[in-house]
Amino acid sequence: MSIKIPDEFPTLKDYLDWLFKKYNTPEFINSDPVKFVHRFSNPKDMEIAGFIASLLAMGNRKIILLSSERLFNIMEDKPYEFVLNFDPFWYEKILNNFVHFAYRNIEGKDLLVVFYLLKQALEKYGTLKNLFLKHYDEKHPTIKQALSGFVKELLSFDPPPKFNGIPESVGGLIPDPEKNSPCKRINMFLRWMVRKDNVDVGLWSEVDKSKLIIPLDTHVSKISRGLGLTQRKTDTWKTAEEITNNLKKFDPEDPVKYDFAIFGLGIELKHGY
């Protein structure tokens, strides 16, 4: 599928810049999982809210938001305090009744493990940013090494009592880019945390936004192929890197801003220009 640029735009960059301006607005927030980050004013709450909301960003958009609301109700809208004081015995039954329905269901028992891992990360580092920055080196061309170190250390913490190790399903929720996963959801979380504009909150200013990688899913990859941003047929980390590198030709300092443009183009194609 080749996507034709409307005649009024001389270049692809002009079209993507127009789409970015159209969709990177405060109105975008309420229909997107980033709304759960904006719900809070304390950076510690915003960070944990973003990480949890990004984990559930799989499947139908409306169901994602409904599932996230249910989970934030369980957290009593105090995400940082909830995670820091998390008791797996107390919340085992409550979370066992939770499931987010998607093409691969996310079950409460996996979230029980995630909360317990996050609890240990906060006890050791205070914030997820501090854990990420431990592995971040501005000399690296992208955030790949930092993200891989972040994931490896998070998954190295103890599982909850009654668990014999970290389930593979949790590794699927928090993937390692070294295994060539596109890491769509965690790259989206990093976009929220690192970029700062009408939508993204920019809490992690120590990280260079030019090193971010596009959050890649089937919709983004399909449109990117149609625009000639990648020729790769599979959705992998290498594909996400290739798309990002091509977007850097349009904005070397902030290539991932075009995530909004690609999202918007999906809507434009669906409803017609």
Buried (B, 14 or more C-beta within 10 A) or exposed (E): EEBEBEEEBEEBBBBBBBBBEBBBEEEBBEEBBBBBBBBBEEBBBBBBBBBBBBBBBBBEEEBBBBBBEBBBEBBEBBBBBBBBEBEBEEBBEEBEEBBBBBEEEBBBBBBBBBBBBBBBBBEEBEBBBEBBBEBBEEEEEBBBBBBBBBBEBBBEBEBBEEBEEBBEBBBEBBBBBBEBBBBBBBBBBBBBBBBBBEBBBEBBEEBBBBBBBBBBBEEBBBBBBBBEBBEBEEBBBBBBBBBBBBBBEBBEEBBBBBBBBBBBBBEBBEEEE
